[in-house]
Structure formats: C-alpha cells, structure tokens
C-alpha cells in the first residue's frame, strides 16, 4: 500500500514538477537537478548519485517520466542529474558522458535510439556504472536491467479493442483499416505494432478487414520520432490517394497518442467520408484525452509511469546496495500493481538476455477514464468533462 500511496503522491505533484522542468532547462535541452533530497539544506552529504537521461521534452509522456523518476530518487535521498536531449542522439550521448564524468553511481536511460549508444554504454561499463534501460531497451550488453511495460501487450490491447468494437467475429464486414506505427529507432515500436498485427492479421487474411492502401509493413507505416506532424502528413497522403472518393475508413490503428493526434487532425481536415473512424492510441496525453471526450479518438492504452518509476527506484536501490536482483524484488517491494520478471523476451544486439521488469498496461475509454485516471489520482476532471494532470 505504501508504494501505491507514493505513486499517487507523485501524480499529485506532476504538474508542478513539469513546470519546474520547463523553468530549469538550459539552452541545450538538459536539466540539471543536483543536490541531495529535497528535504535537506542543499549541502552534499555523500549521497549516491543517479543520472536520469530522458529523450525529449516535446512529448508529454517523457515530461511525466522524467519528473516522476527525479522525484522518486530525490525523495529516497539520492542526488540526481536529469537531462532531456531534444531527440538528438548525439546530445544524449554527450549528456550521459557528462554524467559519467560527474561520477554518477547509477544511470537510468530512456534511449532516443536503442542502437546508437554503444560507445557511451561501453564507457559506463568501463567505469563500473550499472545501467537501467528505462522503457526503451538499449541494445548493448552493459544495460544491466530493463524496466518497461509489456510492450507487445500494448499492441494486442489495441488490436483486441478493434475486434471487440467492430464485433469482427460476428459482423459481416468488410471494414477498412489503416495503420500508423512508431519510431523505427525505438525498440518498443516494433513490439507495439506486432502485437496489434498478430491480433488483426486473421481478419485481414479472411477479408473481414481491408487495408485499402495496402500499407501493412512496419517500415512503410512507421513514424520517425513519433512526430505528430509526420503522422498527419502521411495520413493526409493516404486519404488523398485512397479515400478521396468518399470511401469509408472504419479504423485507423495508431501505436501511440502523438501519432493518433496527427491522424485525428488529418481526419478532421482531409477525410471525405461521413463517419468518425475508430482511432487507437497509447500514453494518455492530455490532448488525446480531450479527443476521447470529443469523440475524435476512441481509446488509449495507459501506462502508469508513476508505477514504472516506483519499480525503477526499488530496482536502483537494490543494485546500489549490491543485492542480487531477481523476481524476489517484486515480493520484497510489496507493489500493489502487476509486474512480471522476464528473462526470455528481451535481448541485446549480441543476443544476450536483458533481465526485465514488465508492468501491465490498461485500456482507457470514455466509459472508464474516471475510474482509471481520476479515481486513482493521476488526473482531475473539470466541469466540461476534460481531464488534466493532477496538480
């Protein structure tokens, strides 16, 4: 229960933390938060130091992750360095190198490109600094552990939502569907997409689902940097090329909320059909939750990043204490949310297993968003029904 209370407390301070991050960013996109915990008088007490490297502040979810992680480790008495690298891999490498030079005892890294950090990861290994790959797998053997959500399940939840909403096992069909996937540099993007495809492929094969554009391979439907504008422009091109005559698109499966936002904008501005397609998403970004209320998006897969930060903190504490880390951490930590210890699903580029702690994501719609997001303390709801991060 105490872990849940801590997660909810983090949710309550999220908005203030995001403001603080925005105010302290320097001109290279990095935020340095040195010093011991927020409760001390600012002097160094010899506390262990944790470096937290986030990809960007341009996506809402990474602001949440960075704030939660920073708050967790500071509250536990660690010094922290928090950086955002503006989706620039070279900058993230430099940020991490600076952390290594600053003598961090642990690195928590959400990689911009999981295959582009080999040099700096080797430097961390040579310095004896353990690394937690946060949310995105790092394809290097010096990644000690991986903390994320079950990424394949994210996709299966999206796919199953489509199956259930269209009643594909009983409806006559056919229904038209298009796909927008994520960033090829993000190792998770392939898992999201494959999970959805594995659920939907039998219906595509049977003709119940029809991909009018014919674009079903990941490389074709991928969206660099998960960029909203890029997703919108591709959706506009698909609509102009295949749906300009009023052909109805029934579903647009998007792997996350930033791409769903772009697709929703394209549907609003360029779609000749009269229906509102099912649009999926992931992350629970504020703009997308507004679109749920307004009927412009159908669902989002929500990942409680406060809980992900709880797992990362307890894992980090165990690592820094020299403990043997395995599935016993789950029981010993007393988490009251689902998390699995996985040693078979995620591998580095050399084929070596990266032990993983995987949390369980959840489907959020207008029917359950108060229960899932407001009642849990992560969001508040205003008089118009819109949700906002708790403040």
C-alpha positions in Angstrom: 0.0 0.0 0.0 2.8 2.4 0.8 4.1 2.0 -2.8 0.7 2.9 -4.1 0.5 6.0 -1.8 3.9 7.1 -3.0 2.8 6.7 -6.7 -0.3 8.8 -6.1 1.7 11.4 -4.3 3.9 11.7 -7.3 0.9 12.1 -9.5 -0.3 14.9 -7.3 2.9 16.9 -7.8 3.3 16.1 -11.5 2.1 19.4 -12.9 4.4 21.4 -10.5 7.3 19.2 -11.5 6.7 19.7 -15.2 6.7 23.5 -14.6 9.9 23.2 -12.7 11.5 21.2 -15.6 10.4 23.8 -18.1 11.9 26.6 -16.0 15.3 25.0 -15.4 16.1 23.7 -18.9 19.2 25.2 -20.3 19.7 26.0 -23.9 20.8 22.5 -24.9 17.7 20.9 -23.6 19.2 19.5 -20.5 18.0 19.9 -16.9 20.5 19.5 -14.1 19.0 18.8 -10.6 21.9 18.3 -8.4 21.9 18.2 -4.6 20.6 15.6 -2.1 17.0 15.1 -1.4 14.5 17.9 -1.3 14.4 17.7 2.5 18.0 18.6 3.1 19.6 22.1 3.2 21.3 21.7 -0.2 24.7 20.6 1.0 26.3 17.4 -0.2 26.0 14.6 2.2 27.9 12.0 0.2 24.6 10.5 -1.1 24.8 8.3 -4.1 24.2 10.0 -7.4 21.7 8.9 -10.1 21.8 10.1 -13.7 18.5 10.2 -15.5 18.6 10.6 -19.3 15.2 11.3 -21.0 14.8 11.6 -24.8 12.8 14.9 -25.1 10.5 17.4 -23.5 8.5 17.7 -26.7 6.3 14.7 -25.9 4.1 15.0 -22.8 4.8 11.4 -21.6 8.6 12.0 -21.2 8.0 15.0 -19.1 5.9 12.8 -16.8 8.5 10.1 -16.7 11.4 12.4 -16.0 9.5 14.2 -13.2 8.4 11.0 -11.6 11.9 9.5 -11.6 13.5 12.6 -10.4 11.0 13.0 -7.6 11.3 9.3 -6.6 15.1 9.2 -6.3 15.3 12.6 -4.6 12.7 11.6 -2.1 14.7 8.5 -1.3 17.8 10.6 -0.5 19.8 10.3 -3.7 21.3 13.1 -5.7 20.0 13.3 -9.2 21.0 14.7 -12.6 18.1 14.9 -15.0 18.6 15.6 -18.7 16.4 15.9 -21.8 18.2 15.6 -25.1 15.7 17.0 -27.6 15.5 13.8 -29.6 19.1 14.3 -30.6 21.2 11.1 -30.1 24.5 12.9 -30.2 23.2 15.2 -27.4 22.1 12.3 -25.4 25.5 10.7 -25.7 27.1 13.9 -24.5 24.6 14.2 -21.6 25.4 10.7 -20.5 29.2 11.2 -20.9 28.8 14.3 -18.7 27.0 12.2 -16.1 29.8 9.6 -16.1 32.4 12.3 -15.7 30.3 13.7 -12.8 30.7 10.4 -11.0 27.1 9.0 -11.0 26.6 5.7 -9.3 23.7 4.6 -11.5 22.3 5.5 -14.9 18.6 5.4 -15.8 18.4 5.9 -19.6 15.3 6.2 -21.9 17.2 5.9 -25.1 16.4 8.0 -28.2 17.9 5.3 -30.3 18.5 2.0 -28.6 21.2 1.0 -31.1 23.1 4.3 -31.0 24.6 4.3 -27.5 27.3 1.7 -27.8 30.2 4.0 -27.2 28.9 5.7 -24.2 27.4 2.4 -22.8 30.9 0.9 -23.1 32.2 3.9 -21.2 29.7 3.3 -18.5 30.7 -0.4 -18.3 34.4 0.5 -18.1 33.5 2.9 -15.2 31.6 0.2 -13.4 28.3 2.1 -13.6 25.2 0.0 -13.7 22.5 1.0 -16.3 18.8 0.6 -16.1 17.3 0.8 -19.6 14.1 2.7 -18.9 11.0 2.0 -21.1 13.1 1.5 -24.2 15.6 -1.4 -24.5 19.3 -0.4 -25.1 21.0 -2.8 -27.5 24.2 -3.1 -25.5 25.4 -5.7 -23.0 26.2 -3.1 -20.5 22.5 -2.5 -19.9 22.0 -4.2 -16.6 18.2 -4.4 -16.4 15.2 -3.2 -18.4 12.1 -1.6 -16.8 9.1 -1.1 -19.1 5.5 -2.1 -19.7 4.7 -5.3 -21.6 5.1 -3.6 -25.0 3.7 -6.5 -27.1 0.5 -6.4 -24.9 0.1 -2.7 -25.7 -0.4 -3.7 -29.3 -2.6 -6.7 -28.5 -4.9 -4.4 -26.4 -5.2 -2.0 -29.3 -5.9 -4.8 -31.7 -8.4 -6.5 -29.5 -10.2 -3.2 -28.9 -10.8 -3.1 -32.7 -12.0 -6.7 -32.8 -14.4 -6.1 -29.9 -15.7 -2.7 -31.1 -16.4 -3.8 -34.6 -17.6 -7.2 -33.4 -15.4 -8.8 -36.0 -16.3 -12.4 -35.0 -19.9 -11.8 -35.9 -20.2 -8.7 -38.1 -20.4 -9.2 -41.9 -17.9 -6.5 -42.9 -15.7 -5.9 -44.6 -14.2 -2.9 -42.7 -11.5 -0.7 -44.0 -8.4 -0.1 -41.7 -5.2 1.8 -41.9 -2.1 1.7 -39.7 0.3 4.2 -38.3 3.2 2.8 -36.3 6.0 4.4 -34.3 9.6 5.4 -34.5 11.9 2.8 -36.1 14.7 3.9 -33.7 12.5 2.9 -30.7 12.9 -0.8 -30.0 9.4 -0.7 -28.5 7.7 0.4 -31.7 8.1 -3.0 -33.3 6.5 -4.7 -30.3 3.5 -2.4 -30.3 2.9 -2.9 -34.0 3.5 -6.6 -34.0 1.1 -7.1 -31.1 -1.7 -5.4 -33.0 -0.9 -7.1 -36.3 -0.9 -10.5 -34.6 -4.5 -9.9 -33.3 -5.8 -8.4 -36.6 -4.0 -10.5 -39.2 -6.5 -13.3 -39.3 -9.3 -10.8 -40.0 -7.2 -9.2 -42.8 -6.5 -12.7 -44.2 -10.2 -13.5 -44.2 -11.1 -10.2 -45.9 -13.1 -9.1 -42.8 -10.6 -6.2 -42.6 -9.4 -4.5 -45.7 -6.3 -2.3 -45.9 -7.3 -0.1 -48.8 -3.8 1.5 -49.1 -2.1 -2.0 -48.9 0.4 -0.5 -46.4 0.9 -3.1 -43.7 4.6 -3.5 -43.3 6.2 -1.7 -40.4 8.8 0.3 -42.4 6.1 1.8 -44.6 3.7 2.8 -41.8 6.4 3.9 -39.2 6.7 7.5 -37.9 10.1 8.9 -37.2 10.4 10.3 -33.7 6.7 9.6 -33.1 6.1 13.0 -34.6 2.6 14.3 -34.8 3.2 16.4 -37.9 4.8 13.5 -39.8 1.9 11.2 -38.9 -0.6 13.9 -40.0 1.1 14.4 -43.4 1.3 10.7 -44.1 -2.4 10.3 -43.1 -3.3 13.2 -45.4 -1.5 11.4 -48.3 -3.2 8.1 -47.6 -6.6 9.9 -47.5 -5.9 11.8 -50.8 -4.7 8.7 -52.6 -7.2 6.1 -51.5 -10.2 7.8 -49.8 -10.8 11.0 -51.8 -13.9 9.5 -53.5 -15.6 9.1 -50.1 -14.5 5.5 -49.4 -15.1 4.9 -45.7 -12.2 4.3 -43.4 -13.5 2.5 -40.3 -10.3 2.1 -38.3 -7.0 3.8 -38.0 -4.8 1.9 -35.7 -2.1 4.2 -34.2 0.6 2.9 -31.9 0.6 6.0 -29.6 -1.1 9.2 -28.8 1.2 11.7 -30.6 0.7 9.8 -33.9 -3.0 9.5 -33.1 -3.2 13.2 -32.7 -1.8 13.7 -36.2 -4.2 11.2 -37.7 -7.2 12.8 -36.0 -6.2 16.1 -37.4 -5.9 14.6 -40.9 -9.4 13.0 -40.5 -10.8 16.3 -39.4 -9.3 18.3 -42.3 -9.0 15.9 -45.2 -11.4 13.0 -44.8 -14.2 12.9 -47.4 -16.2 10.2 -45.5 -19.1 11.0 -43.2 -18.2 8.6 -40.3 -15.8 9.0 -37.4 -13.2 6.2 -37.6 -12.0 4.2 -34.6 -8.6 5.7 -33.7 -6.4 4.0 -31.2 -3.6 5.4 -29.1 -1.3 5.0 -26.2 0.0 7.1 -23.3 -3.0 9.1 -22.1 -1.7 12.5 -23.2 -3.9 15.4 -22.2 -4.7 16.5 -25.8 -5.7 12.9 -26.6 -7.9 12.5 -23.5 -9.7 15.6 -24.7 -10.1 14.0 -28.1 -11.6 11.0 -26.3 -14.2 13.2 -24.7 -14.8 15.0 -28.0 -15.2 11.7 -29.9 -12.2 12.2 -32.1 -10.2 9.3 -30.6 -11.7 6.0 -29.4 -9.2 4.7 -26.8 -5.7 5.0 -25.4 -3.5 2.4 -23.7 -2.5 4.0 -20.4 0.8 3.1 -18.8 1.0 4.4 -15.2 4.5 5.8 -15.3 4.4 6.6 -11.6 4.4 2.9 -11.0 7.2 2.5 -13.5 9.2 5.0 -11.5 8.4 3.0 -8.3 9.8 -0.2 -9.9 12.9 1.7 -11.2 13.6 3.2 -7.7 13.3 -0.1 -5.9 15.5 -1.8 -8.6 18.0 1.0 -8.4 18.2 0.8 -4.6 18.8 -3.0 -4.8 21.5 -2.5 -7.4 23.2 0.2 -5.4 23.0 -1.9 -2.3 24.8 -4.7 -4.0 21.9 -7.1 -3.8 21.2 -10.0 -6.1 18.3 -8.8 -8.2 15.7 -11.3 -9.5 12.0 -11.9 -9.3 12.1 -11.8 -5.5 12.3 -8.0 -5.8 8.6 -8.0 -6.7 7.5 -9.7 -3.5 10.1 -7.9 -1.3 9.0 -4.5 -2.6 5.3 -5.0 -1.9 4.0 -3.4 -5.0 0.2 -3.5 -5.3 0.2 -3.3 -9.1 1.0 -6.0 -11.6 4.6 -6.5 -12.6 6.4 -9.6 -14.0 10.1 -10.6 -14.0 11.0 -11.7 -17.6 14.3 -13.3 -18.6 13.2 -14.6 -22.0 11.8 -11.8 -24.1 14.4 -9.0 -24.5 17.9 -9.4 -25.8 20.8 -7.1 -26.7 22.3 -6.9 -30.1 24.8 -9.6 -29.1 21.9 -11.9 -28.3 22.3 -11.8 -24.5 19.3 -11.6 -22.3 18.5 -8.4 -20.5 16.5 -9.2 -17.3 13.3 -7.2 -17.4 10.6 -5.9 -15.1 7.4 -5.5 -17.1 4.3 -3.7 -15.9 0.8 -4.3 -17.2 -0.8 -1.5 -19.3 -4.6 -0.7 -19.3 -7.2 0.3 -21.9 -8.8 3.7 -21.2 -12.0 4.9 -22.9 -14.6 7.5 -22.1 -16.5 4.7 -20.2 -13.8 4.0 -17.7 -11.4 7.0 -17.8 -12.8 8.4 -14.5 -12.2 5.1 -12.8 -8.8 4.5 -14.3 -7.3 8.0 -14.3 -9.3 10.3 -12.0 -10.2 8.0 -9.1 -6.5 6.8 -9.0 -5.3 10.4 -8.6 -3.4 10.8 -11.8 -5.8 13.3 -13.4 -8.5 15.7 -12.4 -11.7 16.3 -14.3 -13.1 19.7 -15.0 -16.7 20.8 -15.3 -16.7 20.2 -19.0 -15.6 16.6 -18.6 -12.0 17.1 -19.7 -9.1 15.5 -17.8 -5.9 17.3 -16.7 -2.8 16.0 -15.0 -3.3 16.2 -11.2 -1.8 19.4 -9.6 
